[in-house]
């Protein structure tokens, strides 16, 4: 699944089948605008994105394995 704006930003979710189950890969690609406010915003987003994506992937794993989401 791909979400984004062509030539600007994209967020990809890829599901790979494997012999031992499945693997979910997520990638975010963004074009940097060389303006001070844009650079500062990008740095803050990188920090927040790490924790948000980690939580989403852990929640997805728990649901796929039949565990209740907490």
Phi and psi in radians as a Rosetta constraint file:
Dihedral C 1 N 2 CA 2 C 2 CIRCULARHARMONIC -2.177 0.35
Dihedral N 2 CA 2 C 2 N 3 CIRCULARHARMONIC 2.321 0.35
Dihedral C 2 N 3 CA 3 C 3 CIRCULARHARMONIC -2.178 0.35
Dihedral N 3 CA 3 C 3 N 4 CIRCULARHARMONIC 2.407 0.35
Dihedral C 3 N 4 CA 4 C 4 CIRCULARHARMONIC 2.832 0.35
Dihedral N 4 CA 4 C 4 N 5 CIRCULARHARMONIC -3.032 0.35
Dihedral C 4 N 5 CA 5 C 5 CIRCULARHARMONIC -2.043 0.35
Dihedral N 5 CA 5 C 5 N 6 CIRCULARHARMONIC 2.112 0.35
Dihedral C 5 N 6 CA 6 C 6 CIRCULARHARMONIC -0.915 0.35
Dihedral N 6 CA 6 C 6 N 7 CIRCULARHARMONIC 2.269 0.35
Dihedral C 6 N 7 CA 7 C 7 CIRCULARHARMONIC 1.345 0.35
Dihedral N 7 CA 7 C 7 N 8 CIRCULARHARMONIC 0.029 0.35
Dihedral C 7 N 8 CA 8 C 8 CIRCULARHARMONIC -2.159 0.35
Dihedral N 8 CA 8 C 8 N 9 CIRCULARHARMONIC -1.240 0.35
Dihedral C 8 N 9 CA 9 C 9 CIRCULARHARMONIC -2.418 0.35
Dihedral N 9 CA 9 C 9 N 10 CIRCULARHARMONIC 2.491 0.35
Dihedral C 9 N 10 CA 10 C 10 CIRCULARHARMONIC -2.488 0.35
Dihedral N 10 CA 10 C 10 N 11 CIRCULARHARMONIC 2.599 0.35
Dihedral C 10 N 11 CA 11 C 11 CIRCULARHARMONIC -2.282 0.35
Dihedral N 11 CA 11 C 11 N 12 CIRCULARHARMONIC 2.079 0.35
Dihedral C 11 N 12 CA 12 C 12 CIRCULARHARMONIC -1.989 0.35
Dihedral N 12 CA 12 C 12 N 13 CIRCULARHARMONIC 2.345 0.35
Dihedral C 12 N 13 CA 13 C 13 CIRCULARHARMONIC -2.037 0.35
Dihedral N 13 CA 13 C 13 N 14 CIRCULARHARMONIC 2.162 0.35
Dihedral C 13 N 14 CA 14 C 14 CIRCULARHARMONIC -2.196 0.35
Dihedral N 14 CA 14 C 14 N 15 CIRCULARHARMONIC 2.290 0.35
Dihedral C 14 N 15 CA 15 C 15 CIRCULARHARMONIC -1.905 0.35
Dihedral N 15 CA 15 C 15 N 16 CIRCULARHARMONIC 2.029 0.35
Dihedral C 15 N 16 CA 16 C 16 CIRCULARHARMONIC -1.877 0.35
Dihedral N 16 CA 16 C 16 N 17 CIRCULARHARMONIC 2.166 0.35
Dihedral C 16 N 17 CA 17 C 17 CIRCULARHARMONIC -1.329 0.35
Dihedral N 17 CA 17 C 17 N 18 CIRCULARHARMONIC 2.406 0.35
Dihedral C 17 N 18 CA 18 C 18 CIRCULARHARMONIC -2.346 0.35
Dihedral N 18 CA 18 C 18 N 19 CIRCULARHARMONIC 2.787 0.35
Dihedral C 18 N 19 CA 19 C 19 CIRCULARHARMONIC -1.027 0.35
Dihedral N 19 CA 19 C 19 N 20 CIRCULARHARMONIC -0.562 0.35
Dihedral C 19 N 20 CA 20 C 20 CIRCULARHARMONIC -1.675 0.35
Dihedral N 20 CA 20 C 20 N 21 CIRCULARHARMONIC 0.202 0.35
Dihedral C 20 N 21 CA 21 C 21 CIRCULARHARMONIC 2.483 0.35
Dihedral N 21 CA 21 C 21 N 22 CIRCULARHARMONIC -2.319 0.35
Dihedral C 21 N 22 CA 22 C 22 CIRCULARHARMONIC -2.456 0.35
Dihedral N 22 CA 22 C 22 N 23 CIRCULARHARMONIC 2.778 0.35
Dihedral C 22 N 23 CA 23 C 23 CIRCULARHARMONIC -2.264 0.35
Dihedral N 23 CA 23 C 23 N 24 CIRCULARHARMONIC 2.318 0.35
Dihedral C 23 N 24 CA 24 C 24 CIRCULARHARMONIC -1.840 0.35
Dihedral N 24 CA 24 C 24 N 25 CIRCULARHARMONIC 2.238 0.35
Dihedral C 24 N 25 CA 25 C 25 CIRCULARHARMONIC -2.084 0.35
Dihedral N 25 CA 25 C 25 N 26 CIRCULARHARMONIC 2.351 0.35
Dihedral C 25 N 26 CA 26 C 26 CIRCULARHARMONIC -2.211 0.35
Dihedral N 26 CA 26 C 26 N 27 CIRCULARHARMONIC 2.424 0.35
Dihedral C 26 N 27 CA 27 C 27 CIRCULARHARMONIC -2.399 0.35
Dihedral N 27 CA 27 C 27 N 28 CIRCULARHARMONIC 2.450 0.35
Dihedral C 27 N 28 CA 28 C 28 CIRCULARHARMONIC -2.107 0.35
Dihedral N 28 CA 28 C 28 N 29 CIRCULARHARMONIC 2.271 0.35
Dihedral C 28 N 29 CA 29 C 29 CIRCULARHARMONIC -2.219 0.35
Dihedral N 29 CA 29 C 29 N 30 CIRCULARHARMONIC 2.331 0.35
Dihedral C 29 N 30 CA 30 C 30 CIRCULARHARMONIC -2.478 0.35
Dihedral N 30 CA 30 C 30 N 31 CIRCULARHARMONIC 2.476 0.35
Dihedral C 30 N 31 CA 31 C 31 CIRCULARHARMONIC -1.483 0.35
Dihedral N 31 CA 31 C 31 N 32 CIRCULARHARMONIC 2.298 0.35
Dihedral C 31 N 32 CA 32 C 32 CIRCULARHARMONIC -1.521 0.35
Dihedral N 32 CA 32 C 32 N 33 CIRCULARHARMONIC 2.315 0.35
Dihedral C 32 N 33 CA 33 C 33 CIRCULARHARMONIC -1.742 0.35
Dihedral N 33 CA 33 C 33 N 34 CIRCULARHARMONIC 2.213 0.35
Dihedral C 33 N 34 CA 34 C 34 CIRCULARHARMONIC -1.462 0.35
Dihedral N 34 CA 34 C 34 N 35 CIRCULARHARMONIC 1.029 0.35
Dihedral C 34 N 35 CA 35 C 35 CIRCULARHARMONIC -2.138 0.35
Dihedral N 35 CA 35 C 35 N 36 CIRCULARHARMONIC 2.463 0.35
Dihedral C 35 N 36 CA 36 C 36 CIRCULARHARMONIC -0.903 0.35
Dihedral N 36 CA 36 C 36 N 37 CIRCULARHARMONIC -0.777 0.35
Dihedral C 36 N 37 CA 37 C 37 CIRCULARHARMONIC -1.178 0.35
Dihedral N 37 CA 37 C 37 N 38 CIRCULARHARMONIC -0.634 0.35
Dihedral C 37 N 38 CA 38 C 38 CIRCULARHARMONIC -1.192 0.35
Dihedral N 38 CA 38 C 38 N 39 CIRCULARHARMONIC -0.678 0.35
Dihedral C 38 N 39 CA 39 C 39 CIRCULARHARMONIC -1.158 0.35
Dihedral N 39 CA 39 C 39 N 40 CIRCULARHARMONIC -0.782 0.35
Dihedral C 39 N 40 CA 40 C 40 CIRCULARHARMONIC -1.076 0.35
Dihedral N 40 CA 40 C 40 N 41 CIRCULARHARMONIC -0.757 0.35
Dihedral C 40 N 41 CA 41 C 41 CIRCULARHARMONIC -1.092 0.35
Dihedral N 41 CA 41 C 41 N 42 CIRCULARHARMONIC -0.734 0.35
Dihedral C 41 N 42 CA 42 C 42 CIRCULARHARMONIC -1.099 0.35
Dihedral N 42 CA 42 C 42 N 43 CIRCULARHARMONIC -0.720 0.35
Dihedral C 42 N 43 CA 43 C 43 CIRCULARHARMONIC -1.104 0.35
Dihedral N 43 CA 43 C 43 N 44 CIRCULARHARMONIC -0.787 0.35
Dihedral C 43 N 44 CA 44 C 44 CIRCULARHARMONIC -1.126 0.35
Dihedral N 44 CA 44 C 44 N 45 CIRCULARHARMONIC -0.672 0.35
Dihedral C 44 N 45 CA 45 C 45 CIRCULARHARMONIC -1.144 0.35
Dihedral N 45 CA 45 C 45 N 46 CIRCULARHARMONIC -0.684 0.35
Dihedral C 45 N 46 CA 46 C 46 CIRCULARHARMONIC -1.038 0.35
Dihedral N 46 CA 46 C 46 N 47 CIRCULARHARMONIC -0.739 0.35
Dihedral C 46 N 47 CA 47 C 47 CIRCULARHARMONIC -1.136 0.35
Dihedral N 47 CA 47 C 47 N 48 CIRCULARHARMONIC -0.827 0.35
Dihedral C 47 N 48 CA 48 C 48 CIRCULARHARMONIC -1.208 0.35
Dihedral N 48 CA 48 C 48 N 49 CIRCULARHARMONIC -0.645 0.35
Dihedral C 48 N 49 CA 49 C 49 CIRCULARHARMONIC -1.071 0.35
Dihedral N 49 CA 49 C 49 N 50 CIRCULARHARMONIC -0.682 0.35
Dihedral C 49 N 50 CA 50 C 50 CIRCULARHARMONIC -0.988 0.35
Dihedral N 50 CA 50 C 50 N 51 CIRCULARHARMONIC -0.888 0.35
Dihedral C 50 N 51 CA 51 C 51 CIRCULARHARMONIC -1.226 0.35
Dihedral N 51 CA 51 C 51 N 52 CIRCULARHARMONIC -0.669 0.35
Dihedral C 51 N 52 CA 52 C 52 CIRCULARHARMONIC -1.136 0.35
Dihedral N 52 CA 52 C 52 N 53 CIRCULARHARMONIC -0.830 0.35
Dihedral C 52 N 53 CA 53 C 53 CIRCULARHARMONIC -1.154 0.35
Dihedral N 53 CA 53 C 53 N 54 CIRCULARHARMONIC -0.693 0.35
Dihedral C 53 N 54 CA 54 C 54 CIRCULARHARMONIC -1.031 0.35
Dihedral N 54 CA 54 C 54 N 55 CIRCULARHARMONIC -0.817 0.35
Dihedral C 54 N 55 CA 55 C 55 CIRCULARHARMONIC -1.109 0.35
Dihedral N 55 CA 55 C 55 N 56 CIRCULARHARMONIC -0.724 0.35
Dihedral C 55 N 56 CA 56 C 56 CIRCULARHARMONIC -1.107 0.35
Dihedral N 56 CA 56 C 56 N 57 CIRCULARHARMONIC -0.753 0.35
Dihedral C 56 N 57 CA 57 C 57 CIRCULARHARMONIC -1.192 0.35
Dihedral N 57 CA 57 C 57 N 58 CIRCULARHARMONIC -0.675 0.35
Dihedral C 57 N 58 CA 58 C 58 CIRCULARHARMONIC -1.131 0.35
Dihedral N 58 CA 58 C 58 N 59 CIRCULARHARMONIC -0.704 0.35
Dihedral C 58 N 59 CA 59 C 59 CIRCULARHARMONIC -1.137 0.35
Dihedral N 59 CA 59 C 59 N 60 CIRCULARHARMONIC -0.726 0.35
Dihedral C 59 N 60 CA 60 C 60 CIRCULARHARMONIC -1.076 0.35
Dihedral N 60 CA 60 C 60 N 61 CIRCULARHARMONIC -0.764 0.35
Dihedral C 60 N 61 CA 61 C 61 CIRCULARHARMONIC -1.059 0.35
Dihedral N 61 CA 61 C 61 N 62 CIRCULARHARMONIC -0.795 0.35
Dihedral C 61 N 62 CA 62 C 62 CIRCULARHARMONIC -1.084 0.35
Dihedral N 62 CA 62 C 62 N 63 CIRCULARHARMONIC -0.724 0.35
Dihedral C 62 N 63 CA 63 C 63 CIRCULARHARMONIC -1.178 0.35
Dihedral N 63 CA 63 C 63 N 64 CIRCULARHARMONIC -0.721 0.35
Dihedral C 63 N 64 CA 64 C 64 CIRCULARHARMONIC -1.137 0.35
Dihedral N 64 CA 64 C 64 N 65 CIRCULARHARMONIC -0.563 0.35
Dihedral C 64 N 65 CA 65 C 65 CIRCULARHARMONIC -1.559 0.35
Dihedral N 65 CA 65 C 65 N 66 CIRCULARHARMONIC 0.052 0.35
Dihedral C 65 N 66 CA 66 C 66 CIRCULARHARMONIC 1.452 0.35
Dihedral N 66 CA 66 C 66 N 67 CIRCULARHARMONIC 0.198 0.35
Dihedral C 66 N 67 CA 67 C 67 CIRCULARHARMONIC -1.464 0.35
Dihedral N 67 CA 67 C 67 N 68 CIRCULARHARMONIC 2.643 0.35
Dihedral C 67 N 68 CA 68 C 68 CIRCULARHARMONIC -1.358 0.35
Dihedral N 68 CA 68 C 68 N 69 CIRCULARHARMONIC 2.451 0.35
Dihedral C 68 N 69 CA 69 C 69 CIRCULARHARMONIC -1.323 0.35
Dihedral N 69 CA 69 C 69 N 70 CIRCULARHARMONIC 2.340 0.35
